[in-house]
Amino acid sequence: MDSSTCLELALEGERLCKAGDCRAGVAFFEAAIQTGTDDLRTLSAIYSQLGNAYFYLGEYDKAMEYHKLDLTVARTMGDRLGVAKASGNLGNTLKVMGKFKEAICCCERHLSISQELEDKVGEGRALYNLGNVYHAQGKHLGRIGPQEPGGFSDEVKHCLQKAVEYYAANLRLMEELNDRSAQGRACGNLGNTHYLLGNFTQAISYHNERLAIAKEFGDKAAERRAHSNLGNAHIFLGEFETAAEHYKKTLQLAQELGDRAVEAQACYSLGNTYTLLRDYPMAIHYHLRHLAIAEELTDKVGEGRACWSLGNAYSATNNNEKALHYATRHLDISKEIGDKTGQAAAQMNLTDIRKVLGLPPTPVDSESSESTEDAKSRTRRKSMENMDLLKMTPDAKGVLRKYQSEDAGIGSLSSDDSHPVNGPSYNTSSHADKNTSVNEESSMDDDSFFELLSRFQSKRMDDQRCTLSVESNKENQPEQAQQQVQTHNREGGSLSSNGSTNGTTTPSDSGANNCGVLEELMESIAGMQSRRMDEQRASLPQLPGLNNQHAILQRLSVAASDTTPLPDDNFFDMLMRCQGSRIEDQRSSLPNDGSLTHSAPTVPDDDFFSLIMRFQSGRLEDQRSTMPLEATRNSTHPATDEEEPPNSAHSTGAKDGLVSRLVKGRK
């Protein structure tokens, strides 16, 4: 096989990716790499397409691997435009993987090179990608702490403001280029970001513009997203009837698109909106539709939310029998999926409804009250429950000395040792004897305390010890050095030059032997540390699919010539920023028992149960249900329908046809 075969396989892979069959396209691209080529440009195009294909398949580690290879090849060829595009692709992949700092570094490099080359299209993509990264980072950080739009922490607001800046710059540039489709995406993202910042009026303005552009192109999916986002924004302005109209249009468009999950989400939002309007019959109607679709799609989380809402709505209309039915069903579903928050809410609703109906409390109610008390008693660490807290008082000193004597094999202390200092059995002959006795006892008590502490903590100390495993090394002889050191320690003296081990040596012999022992020690350390040193060595790049590997080495050697300037402070600053997230990767996340691990396709990602509770806080007693503040699943605001990335957002996507353009360029 030759380079032409590699190119033919790559073209077929590109065609399959354009047709939407990325898995088959990957197979052809992999076959092209197995065939190999001598052309770095062809190899760069294959790497880029493979990275994009794996990105769309959700295999982000492999996508990042191939985008890195593409970046290496572009740098080797001195292709600045290729470096910019590869950096943009890496930024998008790192963003999805949650590595926001590295993603920002790559996207900023994409932006700077595009501006340097006066590539307006590339600059627009870089600005859009930077806005996406900051937007995603803000939403990620916003999961902790206040989660209501406009009430986020300063750190989250900073990220969202940066996103607004980059989106606005992208919008201005797209207006210059008269790219209406890109303008629509920018308006949609600006609306979503202003919504999170609590700027609902501005959000509505941008979403209206997004809606108008979507209608120009006949983009039904974009229209549906715009109506949904407009409904969310009007909810927070208290304009419930306007929000209901937008949700109805969302429902209609979802039905036209045949998206049952989005249809269920629209019904869910309409049910909650009519609850805010206190039109409970309409709320029940839409919640029943949501429940039916959730059952059809086997969405247990959605079923639970629908039953919860139906129980509250029926309770508000005094139909307590049906309210009891749906509250019981909500409890069963919550137990099935392990939703502790849902269980607590369902149990409280059941208790209130049974009181109204005059029914006795269920065993579940009594168990829940007991479990609540148990939960309170378990707030202390279990490891502290059986631990005796020894007070450092005279009464405890005897106990400490008792532990000490038992360890030493002396036996139990006399009864006098356990008397208080001010007890009747404490006798002294003089004031000096008294001070001496107190000082000695205090010193002994301190020693006993630290000995007892070391006994309890010794296992933890042992767990932190490292085992010295001396391995063979081609440059050292650690086993021989270890034997010599052990022999020296066992016989009690240093090895003399004539082999004497009597422990007495002359000063000259001592100096020579000390030098020898030091050298042996250093060799042992080098032997033990050599593996760690090898792990830190940098390996030369290996480019799969490149037949002539020494070509890359020659190019790299030229790039590393004496004329190449040394890295400046900016390089090291960027390096520190890129490495910062490695520390974050090692942090452990706090447990969240109330989080759901089940998917909920029929429920918006961030429903607004707490919003309903806020508006109905004065009527909770009338409805005989109490919803906890933690009722929301992840957030306290409605979900925003994010703008789908453009086909070119992944800078060198499959639809760009890199391999095809490469062939045309050769012709």
C-alpha positions in Angstrom: 0.0 0.0 0.0 1.2 3.6 -0.7 0.2 7.1 0.2 -2.6 7.1 -2.4 -4.3 4.2 -0.6 -4.1 6.1 2.7 -5.7 9.1 1.0 -8.5 7.1 -0.5 -9.3 5.5 2.9 -9.3 9.0 4.5 -11.7 10.3 1.8 -14.1 7.5 2.5 -13.9 8.1 6.2 -14.7 11.8 5.6 -17.7 10.9 3.5 -19.1 8.6 6.2 -18.7 11.2 8.8 -20.6 13.7 6.7 -23.4 11.2 6.3 -23.6 10.9 10.1 -22.0 7.5 10.5 -19.0 8.6 12.6 -18.3 5.1 13.9 -17.7 3.7 10.4 -15.8 6.8 9.5 -13.5 6.2 12.4 -12.8 2.7 11.1 -11.7 4.1 7.7 -9.5 6.8 9.3 -7.8 4.2 11.5 -7.2 2.1 8.5 -5.7 5.1 6.8 -3.3 5.5 9.7 -2.4 1.8 9.6 -1.5 2.2 5.9 0.7 5.2 6.6 1.8 8.2 4.5 4.9 10.4 4.0 2.8 13.6 3.7 2.5 15.5 6.9 -0.4 17.6 5.6 -2.5 14.5 4.9 -1.6 13.1 8.3 -2.6 16.4 10.0 -6.0 16.3 8.2 -6.6 12.7 9.3 -5.7 13.5 12.9 -8.1 16.4 12.9 -10.9 14.4 11.4 -10.4 11.5 13.8 -10.4 13.9 16.7 -13.7 15.4 15.6 -15.3 12.0 15.0 -14.3 10.8 18.5 -15.6 14.1 19.9 -19.1 13.6 18.4 -19.0 10.0 19.6 -18.4 11.2 23.1 -14.9 9.6 23.4 -13.2 12.8 24.6 -9.9 11.2 25.7 -9.3 9.8 22.2 -10.5 13.1 20.7 -7.9 15.0 22.7 -5.2 12.5 21.8 -5.6 13.1 18.1 -6.1 16.8 18.4 -2.8 16.9 20.3 -1.1 15.0 17.5 -2.6 17.4 15.0 -1.2 20.3 17.0 2.3 18.6 17.0 2.2 18.1 13.2 1.1 21.7 12.6 3.9 23.1 14.8 6.4 20.8 13.0 5.4 22.1 9.6 5.3 25.7 10.9 1.6 26.0 9.9 0.3 28.8 12.1 -3.3 28.5 10.8 -3.1 24.7 11.5 -1.9 25.5 15.1 -4.8 27.9 15.6 -7.4 25.3 14.4 -5.9 22.5 16.4 -5.9 24.8 19.5 -9.5 25.6 19.0 -10.4 21.9 18.8 -8.4 21.1 21.9 -10.2 24.0 23.7 -13.6 22.6 22.9 -12.6 19.1 24.0 -11.1 20.3 27.2 -14.2 22.3 28.0 -16.4 19.3 27.7 -14.0 17.4 29.9 -14.4 20.1 32.6 -10.7 21.3 32.3 -11.6 24.9 31.9 -8.2 26.5 32.6 -6.5 24.5 29.9 -9.4 25.1 27.6 -9.1 28.9 28.0 -5.3 28.7 27.3 -6.0 26.8 24.0 -8.8 29.1 22.9 -6.8 32.2 23.7 -4.0 30.8 21.6 -6.5 30.2 18.8 -7.7 33.8 19.1 -4.3 35.4 19.2 -3.1 33.5 16.1 -6.3 34.3 14.2 -5.9 38.0 15.0 -2.3 37.8 14.0 -3.2 36.2 10.6 -6.2 38.6 10.2 -8.4 35.5 9.9 -11.9 37.0 10.7 -13.7 33.7 10.5 -11.2 32.0 12.8 -11.3 35.0 15.2 -15.1 34.8 15.4 -14.9 31.1 16.2 -12.3 31.7 18.9 -14.4 34.4 20.5 -17.5 32.1 20.4 -15.5 29.2 21.9 -14.1 31.4 24.7 -17.6 32.6 25.5 -18.7 28.9 25.7 -15.8 28.0 28.0 -16.5 30.8 30.5 -20.3 30.1 30.3 -19.7 26.4 31.0 -17.3 27.2 33.8 -19.8 29.6 35.4 -22.5 27.0 35.3 -20.2 24.4 36.7 -19.1 26.6 39.7 -22.7 27.7 40.2 -23.8 24.2 41.3 -22.4 25.1 44.8 -24.0 27.8 46.8 -27.0 30.1 45.8 -28.4 28.9 42.5 -31.1 31.4 41.7 -30.5 33.5 38.7 -28.8 36.8 39.8 -27.8 35.3 43.2 -24.6 33.5 42.3 -21.3 34.0 44.0 -18.8 36.6 42.7 -16.6 33.9 41.2 -19.6 32.6 39.1 -20.6 36.2 38.1 -17.1 36.9 37.0 -17.1 33.9 34.6 -20.6 34.8 33.3 -19.5 38.4 32.7 -16.4 37.2 30.8 -18.8 35.0 28.7 -20.9 38.0 27.9 -17.9 40.0 26.8 -16.7 37.3 24.4 -20.3 36.6 23.1 -20.8 40.3 22.5 -17.5 40.6 20.6 -18.5 37.6 18.5 -21.8 39.2 17.7 -20.2 42.4 16.6 -17.8 40.5 14.3 -20.6 38.4 12.8 -22.6 41.6 12.1 -19.5 42.9 10.2 -19.3 39.7 8.2 -23.1 39.7 7.8 -23.4 36.1 9.1 -27.0 36.0 10.3 -26.9 32.3 11.4 -23.9 33.1 13.7 -25.6 36.2 14.9 -28.6 34.1 16.0 -26.3 31.7 18.0 -24.6 34.6 19.7 -28.0 36.2 20.6 -29.2 32.9 22.1 -26.1 32.5 24.2 -26.2 36.2 25.3 -29.8 35.7 26.4 -28.9 32.6 28.4 -26.0 34.3 30.1 -27.9 37.4 31.0 -30.7 35.1 32.4 -28.2 33.5 34.8 -26.9 37.0 35.8 -30.5 38.0 36.6 -30.8 40.5 33.8 -34.1 39.1 32.6 -35.1 42.1 30.5 -31.9 41.9 28.5 -32.3 38.2 28.2 -35.8 38.6 26.7 -34.4 41.1 24.2 -31.7 38.8 23.0 -34.1 35.8 22.9 -36.6 37.7 20.8 -33.8 38.5 18.3 -32.8 34.9 18.3 -36.4 33.9 17.6 -36.6 36.3 14.7 -33.4 35.0 13.1 -34.6 31.4 13.6 -37.8 32.1 11.7 -35.8 33.7 8.9 -34.0 30.3 8.4 -37.0 28.2 9.2 -35.1 26.6 12.0 -37.8 24.9 14.1 -35.4 23.6 16.7 -34.0 27.0 17.3 -37.5 28.5 17.5 -38.4 25.9 20.1 -35.4 26.8 22.2 -36.1 30.5 21.9 -39.7 30.1 23.1 -38.7 27.9 26.0 -36.0 30.4 27.1 -38.5 33.3 26.8 -40.9 31.5 29.0 -38.3 31.0 31.7 -37.3 34.7 31.6 -41.0 35.8 31.8 -41.5 33.5 34.8 -38.9 35.4 36.8 -40.5 38.8 35.9 -43.8 37.5 37.3 -45.4 37.5 33.8 -47.0 34.1 34.1 -49.6 34.4 31.3 -46.9 35.5 28.8 -44.7 32.6 29.9 -47.6 30.2 29.4 -48.0 31.3 25.8 -44.3 30.7 25.1 -44.5 27.3 26.7 -47.5 26.4 24.6 -45.6 27.3 21.4 -42.7 25.2 22.7 -45.1 22.3 23.1 -46.5 22.8 19.6 -43.0 22.9 18.0 -41.9 19.8 20.0 -44.8 17.9 18.6 -44.0 19.0 15.1 -40.4 17.9 15.6 -41.5 14.6 17.1 -39.4 15.1 20.2 -41.4 13.3 23.0 -39.0 14.2 25.7 -39.1 17.9 24.9 -42.9 17.7 24.7 -43.0 16.3 28.2 -40.7 19.1 29.4 -43.1 21.6 27.9 -46.1 20.0 29.7 -44.1 20.0 33.0 -43.4 23.7 32.6 -47.0 24.5 31.7 -48.2 22.6 34.7 -46.0 24.5 37.0 -46.9 27.8 35.4 -50.7 27.2 35.8 -50.0 26.3 39.4 -48.5 29.7 39.8 -51.6 31.1 38.2 -53.7 29.0 40.6 -55.5 27.4 37.7 -55.3 24.0 39.2 -57.5 22.1 36.7 -55.2 23.2 33.8 -52.1 22.4 35.9 -53.5 18.9 36.6 -54.2 18.5 32.8 -50.6 19.2 31.8 -49.1 17.2 34.7 -51.1 14.2 33.6 -49.8 14.6 30.1 -46.3 14.8 31.5 -46.8 11.7 33.6 -48.1 9.7 30.6 -45.0 10.6 28.5 -42.7 9.9 31.4 -44.2 6.4 31.7 -43.9 5.9 28.0 -40.2 6.8 28.1 -39.6 4.9 31.4 -38.4 8.1 33.1 -38.7 7.3 36.8 -37.5 10.7 37.9 -40.1 12.4 35.6 -42.8 10.1 37.0 -41.9 11.1 40.5 -41.9 14.8 39.7 -45.3 14.4 38.0 -46.8 12.5 40.9 -45.4 15.1 43.3 -47.0 17.9 41.4 -50.3 16.1 40.9 -50.5 15.4 44.7 -50.1 19.1 45.5 -52.6 20.1 42.8 -55.2 17.7 43.9 -54.7 18.7 47.5 -55.2 22.3 46.6 -58.6 21.4 45.0 -59.6 19.4 48.1 -59.5 16.1 46.2 -57.6 14.5 49.0 -58.3 10.9 47.9 -56.4 11.4 44.6 -53.8 13.5 46.4 -53.2 10.6 48.8 -52.9 8.2 45.8 -50.3 10.3 44.0 -48.4 11.1 47.2 -48.1 7.4 47.9 -47.0 6.7 44.4 -44.4 9.5 44.7 -43.0 7.9 47.8 -42.7 4.5 46.2 -40.9 5.9 43.1 -38.6 8.0 45.3 -37.6 4.8 47.3 -37.1 2.9 44.0 -34.7 5.5 42.6 -33.1 6.4 45.9 -34.3 10.0 46.0 -34.0 10.9 49.7 -35.3 14.4 49.1 -38.3 13.1 47.3 -38.9 10.5 50.1 -38.9 13.2 52.7 -41.3 15.5 50.8 -43.6 12.6 50.0 -43.7 11.5 53.6 -44.6 15.0 54.8 -47.3 15.3 52.2 -48.7 11.9 53.2 -48.8 12.9 56.9 -50.7 16.1 56.1 -53.2 14.4 53.8 -53.9 11.6 56.2 -54.5 14.1 59.0 -57.1 15.9 56.8 -58.8 12.6 55.9 -58.8 11.6 59.6 -56.7 8.5 58.9 -54.1 7.2 61.4 -50.4 7.8 60.6 -48.9 5.0 58.5 -46.0 3.0 59.7 -43.9 4.9 57.2 -44.7 8.1 59.0 -43.6 6.8 62.4 -40.5 5.3 60.8 -39.7 8.6 59.2 -39.9 10.4 62.5 -37.6 7.9 64.1 -35.2 8.1 61.2 -35.2 11.8 61.6 -34.1 11.5 65.2 -31.6 8.8 64.2 -30.2 11.2 61.6 -29.8 13.9 64.2 -28.0 11.5 66.5 -25.7 10.4 63.7 -24.4 13.9 63.0 -21.4 13.0 65.1 -18.7 10.8 63.6 -19.1 7.2 64.4 -15.5 6.9 65.3 -16.1 9.2 68.3 -19.0 7.2 69.8 -16.8 4.5 71.5 -13.9 6.7 72.3 -13.2 7.5 76.0 -12.4 11.2 76.4 -9.7 11.3 79.1 -9.7 14.5 81.0 -6.2 15.7 82.0 -7.3 15.9 85.7 -5.8 14.2 88.7 -8.6 11.5 88.4 -7.4 10.5 85.0 -3.7 10.5 85.8 -4.0 7.1 87.5 -5.7 5.7 84.4 -2.8 6.9 82.3 -0.2 5.4 84.6 -2.2 2.2 84.6 -1.9 1.9 80.9 1.8 2.6 81.1 2.4 0.0 83.8 0.4 -2.7 82.0 2.5 -2.2 78.9 5.7 -2.4 80.8 4.6 -5.6 82.7 4.7 -4.0 86.1 1.1 -4.7 87.1 -1.6 -2.5 88.5 -0.9 0.6 90.4 -1.7 1.0 94.1 -5.0 2.6 95.2 -3.2 5.7 96.4 -2.2 6.5 92.8 -5.8 7.0 91.9 -6.7 9.4 94.6 -7.3 13.1 93.8 -4.6 15.5 94.5 -6.7 17.2 97.1 -8.0 13.9 98.6 -7.5 12.8 102.2 -4.8 10.2 101.2 -2.5 12.8 99.8 0.2 13.5 102.5 3.4 15.5 102.3 6.1 16.2 104.8 7.2 19.6 103.6 6.4 22.3 101.0 9.6 21.4 99.1 8.7 17.8 98.9 5.2 18.7 97.7 6.6 20.8 94.8 9.1 18.1 93.9 6.4 15.5 93.9 4.1 17.6 91.8 6.8 18.3 89.3 7.8 14.7 89.0 4.2 13.6 88.7 3.6 16.2 86.0 6.6 15.1 84.1 5.5 11.5 84.4 2.0 12.3 83.3 3.3 14.1 80.2 5.3 11.1 79.3 2.4 8.8 79.9 0.1 11.0 77.8 2.5 11.0 74.8 3.1 7.3 75.1 -0.6 6.7 75.1 -1.0 9.0 72.2 1.7 7.1 70.3 0.0 3.8 71.0 -3.3 5.1 69.5 -1.6 6.8 66.6 1.1 4.3 65.8 -1.0 2.5 63.2 -1.7 5.7 61.4 2.0 6.5 61.4 2.8 3.0 60.1 0.3 3.5 57.3 2.2 6.6 56.1 5.6 4.9 56.1 7.1 4.0 52.7 8.8 0.7 51.9 12.2 1.1 50.4 12.4 -1.3 47.5 15.9 -1.3 46.0 15.7 -2.4 42.4 18.6 -3.4 40.2 20.0 -0.6 38.1 22.4 -0.7 35.2 24.5 2.1 36.7 24.4 1.1 40.4 24.9 -2.0 42.5 22.3 -1.4 45.3 22.1 -5.0 46.6 25.9 -5.0 47.2 25.7 -1.6 48.9 22.8 -2.8 51.1 24.7 -5.8 52.2 27.8 -3.8 53.1 25.7 -1.3 55.1 23.9 -4.1 57.0 27.3 -5.7 57.8 28.6 -2.4 59.0 25.6 -1.9 61.3 25.6 -5.5 62.6 29.3 -5.5 63.6 29.2 -2.1 65.2 32.1 -0.4 63.3 33.1 0.9 59.9 34.8 -1.3 57.4 38.5 -0.6 57.3 40.7 -0.9 54.3 42.2 -4.2 55.4 38.9 -5.7 56.3 39.1 -5.2 60.0 35.8 -5.0 61.9 37.0 -4.5 65.4 35.3 -1.1 65.6 38.5 0.9 66.2 40.1 2.6 63.2 42.7 5.3 62.6 41.5 8.8 61.6 42.7 8.2 58.0 40.9 4.9 57.8 37.7 6.5 59.3 37.7 9.3 56.7 38.2 6.9 53.8 35.5 4.5 55.1 33.0 7.4 55.7 33.6 8.5 52.2 33.0 5.0 50.9 29.8 4.6 53.0 28.6 8.0 51.7 29.2 6.9 48.1 27.3 3.6 48.7 24.4 5.5 50.3 24.2 7.9 47.3 24.3 4.9 44.9 21.5 3.3 46.9 19.4 6.5 46.7 20.1 6.8 43.0 19.0 3.2 42.5 15.7 3.8 44.3 15.0 7.1 42.7 16.0 6.1 39.1 12.5 4.9 38.3 11.0 8.2 39.4 13.5 10.0 37.2 12.7 7.9 34.2 9.0 8.6 34.6 9.8 12.3 34.4 11.8 12.0 31.2 10.2 13.5 28.0 9.9 11.1 25.1 10.2 12.1 21.5 6.9 12.4 19.6 5.7 9.3 17.9 3.2 10.1 15.1 1.1 7.0 14.1 0.7 6.7 10.4 3.9 8.6 9.5 6.1 6.3 7.5 9.3 8.5 7.6 9.6 9.1 11.4 13.0 10.6 11.2 11.6 13.6 9.2 9.8 14.8 12.3 13.0 14.5 14.4 14.9 16.5 11.8 12.3 19.3 11.9 12.2 19.3 15.7 16.0 19.5 15.8 16.0 22.5 13.5 13.3 24.2 15.6 15.4 23.7 18.7 18.5 25.4 17.2 20.5 28.0 19.0 18.6 30.8 17.3 15.4 29.7 19.0 14.8 32.2 21.9 14.4 30.8 25.4 10.9 30.7 26.9 9.9 34.0 28.5 7.8 34.7 31.7 4.6 34.5 29.7 5.4 30.9 28.7 5.9 29.9 32.4 2.7 31.8 33.4 0.8 29.8 30.8 2.4 26.6 32.0 1.3 27.3 35.6 -2.3 28.0 34.4 -2.4 24.8 32.4 -1.1 22.7 35.3 -3.4 24.3 37.8 -6.2 22.0 37.1 -4.1 18.9 37.9 -4.3 19.9 41.5 -8.0 20.3 41.2 -8.2 16.8 39.7 -6.8 15.4 42.9 -9.4 17.0 45.2 -12.2 14.8 46.4 -15.8 16.1 46.0 -18.1 16.3 48.9 -20.8 13.6 49.1 -24.2 14.5 47.9 -26.7 11.9 49.2 -29.6 13.8 47.7 -28.4 13.8 44.2 -30.0 11.6 41.6 -28.0 9.3 39.4 -30.9 8.5 37.2 -31.5 10.4 33.9 -34.7 12.4 33.6 -35.3 13.1 29.9 -38.9 14.4 30.5 -37.9 16.9 33.2 -35.9 20.1 32.5 -32.3 19.9 33.9 -33.1 22.6 36.4 -36.8 22.7 37.4 -38.3 25.4 39.4 -40.1 23.7 42.3 -38.6 26.2 44.7 -39.9 29.1 42.6 -43.4 27.6 42.9 -42.8 27.3 46.7 -41.7 30.9 46.9 -44.8 32.2 45.2 -47.1 29.9 47.1 -45.4 30.2 50.5 -48.5 31.9 51.9 -50.8 29.1 50.8 -48.9 26.1 51.9 -51.1 25.5 54.9 -54.2 25.8 52.6 -52.8 23.1 50.4 -51.8 21.0 53.4 -48.4 20.1 52.0 -44.9 21.3 53.0 -42.2 21.2 50.4 -38.6 21.4 51.7 -36.2 24.0 50.4 -34.0 21.3 49.1 -36.8 20.1 46.8 -35.0 21.1 43.7 -32.8 18.5 42.0 -29.8 20.6 41.1 -30.9 24.2 40.9 -33.7 26.6 41.8 -34.3 28.0 38.4 -35.7 26.7 35.1 -33.3 25.2 32.6 -32.1 27.2 29.7 -32.1 25.6 26.3 -28.5 26.0 25.2 -27.6 27.0 21.7 -26.3 24.1 19.6 -22.8 24.7 18.4 -22.3 25.6 14.8 -21.1 23.0 12.4 -17.8 24.9 12.4 -17.6 25.5 16.1 -15.2 22.5 16.3 -12.8 24.5 14.2 -11.9 21.7 11.7 -15.1 19.6 11.9 -16.0 16.8 9.6 -18.1 19.0 7.5 -15.1 21.2 6.7 -13.9 18.5 4.3 -10.2 18.9 5.1 -9.1 15.8 3.2 -11.3 16.7 0.2 -9.9 20.2 0.1 -6.4 18.8 0.3 -7.0 16.6 -2.8 -8.5 19.6 -4.7 -5.5 21.7 -3.7 -3.1 19.2 -5.2 -5.1 19.1 -8.4 
